[in-house]
């Protein structure tokens, strides 16, 4: 009799259990939704939109990284072809992450929906921060070009918009000298690869306001990176150290002490570097590395910053690194290393 009553009550009990499961599922879904990419910006205060000037290889990494953290991004480039190349590069970066199981197709679509390319500076009007990331191929310093970009940005943005530069060598105070409000200028130096390096060099000049500096530091924190606070100096920390390491690696190579591969392997294994000096130089671009070295040598005069003859020779032959398919290393169509280009004579003992 008791068993019969229990069985008769089961449908009601089953409905109750199912209803509890539905309630718990909905609650769990709401909680999970709080962590989804689409909800990232809900509690982030006033910072909503970031502008980028120049979307070359570094600009693409930065745009992807910022878009992944829930910000709207608009990048401005010189013409429609460069805009198309910028978009294609960002798509490729996202596809590479999908291949590593670091992202889903849905997340890719969501990130791309936040990123827009344009040739019109007016698109920057409602940005909270605008970051200049150009990579000029012209010889010599890009100071005047960057100053002109700063002035163009200031004409279209709000008074409280921060204008930043990703420059590694130039002084922020020099870049801001043509602005009506130089207190809004800050250095914001991303290190490549932008999504993996968990620090960001934030540089203030003597005229940078506390408000602008604090806003940028808040932004860096939202990108889940550690703020490295710097007083302006050419090369900051990272570039001055990287340049010396690459130059010294070239000296070791020219002396015939070890091969390109062995020097890189030693630096990676002994110091825990993600890339050896030659692979890093190829990733940055040897023409860009040479500009860094020339700028630091002109500023400080130390021989440790003087461009190695090896790098000069490679640049002259248009062996510019990974982007050109050949530098210190040779690369296939997928960017995979297939060999090296320089062999120095070794001393036979």
C-alpha positions as CSV (number, residue, x, y, z in Angstrom):
1,X,0.0,0.0,0.0
2,X,2.8,2.4,0.9
3,X,4.7,1.4,-2.2
4,X,1.6,2.1,-4.3
5,X,1.1,5.6,-2.8
6,X,4.9,6.4,-3.4
7,X,4.6,5.4,-7.1
8,X,1.4,7.6,-7.5
9,X,3.3,10.6,-6.0
10,X,6.3,10.2,-8.3
11,X,4.9,12.2,-11.3
12,X,4.3,15.2,-8.9
13,X,7.7,14.7,-7.4
14,X,9.3,14.5,-10.8
15,X,7.7,17.8,-11.9
16,X,9.1,19.5,-8.8
17,X,12.5,18.1,-9.4
18,X,12.4,19.3,-13.1
19,X,11.2,22.7,-12.1
20,X,14.1,23.0,-9.6
21,X,16.6,22.0,-12.3
22,X,15.1,24.7,-14.7
23,X,15.4,27.4,-12.0
24,X,19.0,26.4,-11.2
25,X,19.9,26.3,-14.9
26,X,18.5,29.8,-15.5
27,X,20.3,31.1,-12.5
28,X,23.6,29.5,-13.5
29,X,23.1,30.8,-17.1
30,X,22.7,34.3,-15.7
31,X,25.9,34.0,-13.7
32,X,27.8,32.6,-16.6
33,X,26.5,35.4,-18.8
34,X,28.2,37.8,-16.4
35,X,31.6,36.4,-17.5
36,X,30.8,36.2,-21.2
37,X,32.6,38.5,-23.7
38,X,29.5,40.4,-24.4
39,X,29.1,41.5,-20.8
40,X,32.7,42.4,-20.1
41,X,32.2,46.1,-20.3
42,X,29.1,46.4,-18.1
43,X,30.9,47.4,-14.9
44,X,33.9,49.1,-16.4
45,X,32.9,52.7,-15.9
46,X,33.4,55.4,-18.5
47,X,36.0,53.7,-20.5
48,X,34.2,52.2,-23.5
49,X,35.9,52.9,-26.8
50,X,39.5,53.0,-27.9
51,X,40.9,54.4,-31.2
52,X,44.1,53.2,-32.9
53,X,46.0,55.0,-35.6
54,X,47.9,52.6,-37.9
55,X,47.0,48.9,-38.1
56,X,50.1,47.2,-39.1
57,X,51.3,44.0,-37.4
58,X,51.6,45.6,-33.9
59,X,48.4,47.6,-34.4
60,X,46.6,44.4,-35.2
61,X,47.8,42.7,-32.1
62,X,46.8,45.6,-30.0
63,X,43.3,45.9,-31.6
64,X,42.7,42.2,-31.1
65,X,43.8,42.3,-27.4
66,X,41.7,45.4,-26.6
67,X,38.6,43.9,-28.5
68,X,39.0,40.7,-26.5
69,X,38.6,42.6,-23.3
70,X,35.2,44.1,-24.2
71,X,36.1,47.5,-25.6
72,X,34.9,48.9,-28.9
73,X,37.8,49.6,-31.2
74,X,38.1,51.8,-34.2
75,X,41.3,51.9,-36.2
76,X,42.2,54.5,-38.7
77,X,44.7,53.9,-41.6
78,X,45.9,55.8,-44.6
79,X,43.7,54.2,-47.3
80,X,41.1,51.5,-47.8
81,X,43.8,48.9,-48.8
82,X,45.6,49.3,-45.5
83,X,42.2,49.1,-43.7
84,X,41.4,45.8,-45.5
85,X,44.9,44.5,-44.6
86,X,44.4,45.5,-41.0
87,X,41.1,43.7,-40.8
88,X,42.6,40.6,-42.5
89,X,45.5,40.6,-40.1
90,X,43.2,40.7,-37.1
91,X,41.1,37.8,-38.5
92,X,44.2,35.8,-39.0
93,X,45.3,36.4,-35.4
94,X,41.9,35.2,-34.2
95,X,42.0,32.2,-36.4
96,X,45.4,31.3,-35.0
97,X,44.0,31.4,-31.5
98,X,41.1,29.1,-32.5
99,X,43.6,26.6,-33.9
100,X,45.3,26.6,-30.4
101,X,41.9,25.9,-28.8
102,X,42.1,29.4,-27.1
103,X,38.8,30.7,-28.7
104,X,35.6,29.6,-30.2
105,X,34.1,30.8,-33.6
106,X,31.4,32.6,-31.6
107,X,33.9,34.5,-29.6
108,X,35.7,35.4,-32.8
109,X,32.6,36.9,-34.3
110,X,31.9,38.8,-31.1
111,X,35.3,40.4,-31.1
112,X,35.2,41.3,-34.7
113,X,31.8,43.0,-34.2
114,X,33.6,45.4,-31.8
115,X,36.4,46.3,-34.2
116,X,35.9,48.7,-37.1
117,X,38.4,50.1,-39.6
118,X,38.2,53.5,-41.3
119,X,40.1,56.2,-43.1
120,X,38.2,59.0,-41.4
121,X,39.6,60.6,-38.2
122,X,36.0,61.7,-37.3
123,X,35.4,58.1,-36.3
124,X,37.6,58.8,-33.3
125,X,35.3,61.6,-31.9
126,X,33.8,59.5,-29.1
127,X,36.9,57.6,-28.1
128,X,38.2,57.7,-24.5
129,X,41.7,56.9,-25.5
130,X,43.4,57.1,-28.9
131,X,46.6,55.2,-29.4
132,X,49.1,56.0,-32.2
133,X,50.8,52.8,-33.4
134,X,52.3,53.7,-36.8
135,X,55.4,52.1,-38.3
136,X,56.9,54.5,-40.8
137,X,59.2,52.9,-43.4
138,X,60.9,56.2,-44.1
139,X,64.5,56.5,-43.0
140,X,65.2,58.7,-40.0
141,X,63.0,59.7,-37.1
142,X,59.2,59.7,-37.4
143,X,58.9,62.5,-34.8
144,X,57.3,65.1,-37.2
145,X,54.9,62.5,-38.6
146,X,53.7,61.4,-35.2
147,X,53.3,65.0,-34.1
148,X,51.1,65.7,-37.0
149,X,49.0,62.6,-36.2
150,X,48.6,63.8,-32.6
151,X,47.4,67.2,-33.9
152,X,44.9,65.5,-36.2
153,X,43.6,63.4,-33.3
154,X,43.2,66.4,-31.0
155,X,41.0,68.2,-33.6
156,X,38.3,65.6,-33.5
157,X,38.3,64.2,-29.9
158,X,36.9,65.5,-26.6
159,X,38.9,67.5,-24.2
160,X,39.2,64.6,-21.8
161,X,40.3,62.1,-24.4
162,X,43.8,60.7,-23.7
163,X,46.2,60.7,-26.7
164,X,48.8,58.0,-26.4
165,X,51.7,56.7,-28.5
166,X,53.1,53.2,-28.7
167,X,56.5,54.7,-29.6
168,X,59.5,52.8,-28.1
169,X,62.2,55.5,-28.6
170,X,60.7,59.0,-29.0
171,X,59.9,61.3,-26.0
172,X,56.3,61.8,-25.2
173,X,56.9,65.5,-24.4
174,X,58.3,66.0,-27.9
175,X,55.3,64.3,-29.5
176,X,52.9,66.4,-27.4
177,X,54.7,69.7,-28.1
178,X,52.3,70.5,-30.9
179,X,49.1,69.8,-28.9
180,X,46.9,72.5,-27.5
181,X,46.6,70.4,-24.4
182,X,49.9,68.5,-23.9
183,X,48.7,67.3,-20.5
184,X,46.6,64.7,-22.2
185,X,49.6,62.9,-23.8
186,X,50.8,59.6,-22.4
187,X,53.2,56.8,-23.6
188,X,51.5,53.4,-23.8
189,X,54.1,50.9,-25.0
190,X,52.8,47.4,-25.8
191,X,55.3,44.5,-26.1
192,X,54.8,41.8,-28.6
193,X,52.9,39.5,-28.6
194,X,50.4,41.9,-27.1
195,X,48.0,39.2,-25.8
196,X,50.7,37.2,-24.0
197,X,53.0,39.8,-22.4
198,X,51.3,40.7,-19.1
199,X,53.0,44.0,-18.5
200,X,52.6,47.4,-20.3
201,X,54.9,50.3,-20.0
202,X,53.1,53.5,-19.1
203,X,55.1,56.7,-19.6
204,X,54.4,60.2,-18.4
205,X,56.1,63.4,-19.3
206,X,56.6,66.4,-17.1
207,X,53.3,67.8,-18.5
208,X,51.1,64.7,-18.3
209,X,48.2,65.3,-16.0
210,X,47.3,63.0,-13.1
211,X,43.9,62.5,-14.7
212,X,45.3,61.3,-18.0
213,X,47.9,59.1,-16.4
214,X,45.4,57.5,-14.0
215,X,42.9,56.8,-16.8
216,X,45.5,55.0,-18.8
217,X,46.6,53.0,-15.8
218,X,43.0,52.0,-15.2
219,X,42.7,51.0,-18.9
220,X,45.9,48.8,-18.5
221,X,44.4,47.1,-15.5
222,X,41.2,46.3,-17.5
223,X,43.4,44.6,-20.1
224,X,44.6,42.3,-17.2
225,X,48.1,43.6,-17.5
226,X,50.5,45.0,-14.9
227,X,51.3,48.7,-15.1
228,X,55.0,49.5,-15.3
229,X,55.2,53.2,-14.4
230,X,57.9,55.1,-16.1
231,X,59.3,58.6,-16.3
232,X,59.9,59.3,-20.0
233,X,63.3,58.2,-21.4
234,X,64.1,57.0,-24.9
235,X,63.8,53.3,-25.1
236,X,61.9,52.9,-21.8
237,X,63.1,49.7,-20.1
238,X,62.3,47.0,-22.7
239,X,63.7,48.6,-25.9
240,X,67.0,49.6,-24.3
241,X,67.5,46.1,-23.0
242,X,66.3,44.3,-26.1
243,X,68.6,46.4,-28.4
244,X,71.7,45.6,-26.3
245,X,70.9,41.9,-26.3
246,X,70.4,41.8,-30.1
247,X,73.6,43.7,-30.7
248,X,75.5,41.4,-28.4
249,X,74.1,38.4,-30.1
250,X,75.3,39.8,-33.4
251,X,78.8,40.2,-32.0
252,X,78.9,36.6,-30.8
253,X,77.7,35.5,-34.2
254,X,80.3,37.6,-36.1
255,X,83.1,36.2,-33.9
256,X,82.1,32.7,-35.0
257,X,81.4,31.5,-31.5
258,X,78.0,29.9,-32.1
259,X,75.2,29.7,-34.7
260,X,72.0,31.7,-34.8
261,X,70.0,28.8,-33.6
262,X,72.4,28.0,-30.7
263,X,72.5,31.6,-29.5
264,X,68.7,31.8,-29.5
265,X,68.4,28.4,-27.8
266,X,70.8,29.4,-25.0
267,X,69.0,32.7,-24.2
268,X,65.6,31.0,-24.2
269,X,66.7,28.1,-21.9
270,X,69.1,29.9,-19.6
271,X,67.0,33.1,-19.0
272,X,63.5,31.8,-19.7
273,X,62.9,34.2,-22.7
274,X,60.0,33.4,-25.0
275,X,62.2,34.2,-28.0
276,X,65.9,34.3,-28.6
277,X,67.4,37.6,-29.7
278,X,67.5,36.7,-33.4
279,X,64.0,35.4,-33.5
280,X,62.8,38.4,-31.6
281,X,64.5,40.8,-34.0
282,X,62.8,39.0,-36.9
283,X,59.4,39.3,-35.3
284,X,59.9,43.0,-34.6
285,X,61.3,43.7,-38.1
286,X,64.9,44.4,-38.7
287,X,64.2,47.8,-40.2
288,X,62.4,48.7,-37.0
289,X,65.2,47.4,-34.8
290,X,67.7,49.4,-36.8
291,X,65.5,52.6,-36.2
292,X,65.5,51.8,-32.5
293,X,69.2,51.4,-32.4
294,X,69.9,54.6,-34.4
295,X,67.5,56.6,-32.2
296,X,69.1,55.3,-29.0
297,X,72.7,55.8,-30.3
298,X,71.8,59.4,-31.3
299,X,70.4,60.0,-27.9
300,X,73.0,58.3,-25.6
301,X,76.0,57.9,-27.9
302,X,76.9,54.5,-26.3
303,X,78.5,51.9,-28.6
304,X,76.2,49.3,-27.1
305,X,73.3,51.0,-29.1
306,X,75.2,51.3,-32.4
307,X,73.6,49.2,-35.1
308,X,75.4,46.0,-35.8
309,X,76.8,45.7,-39.4
310,X,75.0,42.4,-39.7
311,X,71.6,44.1,-39.2
312,X,72.5,46.9,-41.6
313,X,73.5,44.3,-44.3
314,X,70.2,42.4,-43.9
315,X,68.1,45.5,-44.1
316,X,69.9,46.7,-47.2
317,X,69.1,43.4,-48.9
318,X,65.5,43.7,-47.8
319,X,65.8,40.8,-45.4
320,X,63.5,42.4,-42.9
321,X,62.4,39.4,-40.8
322,X,59.3,37.3,-40.4
323,X,57.0,39.8,-42.3
324,X,59.1,39.6,-45.4
325,X,59.7,35.8,-45.2
326,X,63.4,36.1,-44.5
327,X,65.7,37.8,-41.9
328,X,68.1,36.0,-39.6
329,X,65.8,33.0,-40.3
330,X,63.9,31.8,-43.4
331,X,60.2,31.3,-43.0
332,X,57.5,29.4,-45.0
333,X,54.1,30.8,-46.0
334,X,52.7,30.0,-42.5
335,X,55.5,31.9,-40.7
336,X,57.3,28.7,-39.6
337,X,61.1,28.8,-39.4
338,X,62.7,26.6,-42.1
339,X,66.4,27.6,-41.8
340,X,68.8,30.4,-41.2
341,X,70.4,32.9,-43.6
342,X,73.8,33.7,-41.9
343,X,76.6,31.3,-41.2
344,X,79.7,32.7,-39.6
345,X,83.0,30.7,-39.6
346,X,83.6,28.8,-36.4
347,X,87.0,28.4,-34.8
348,X,88.2,24.8,-35.1
349,X,90.0,23.6,-32.0
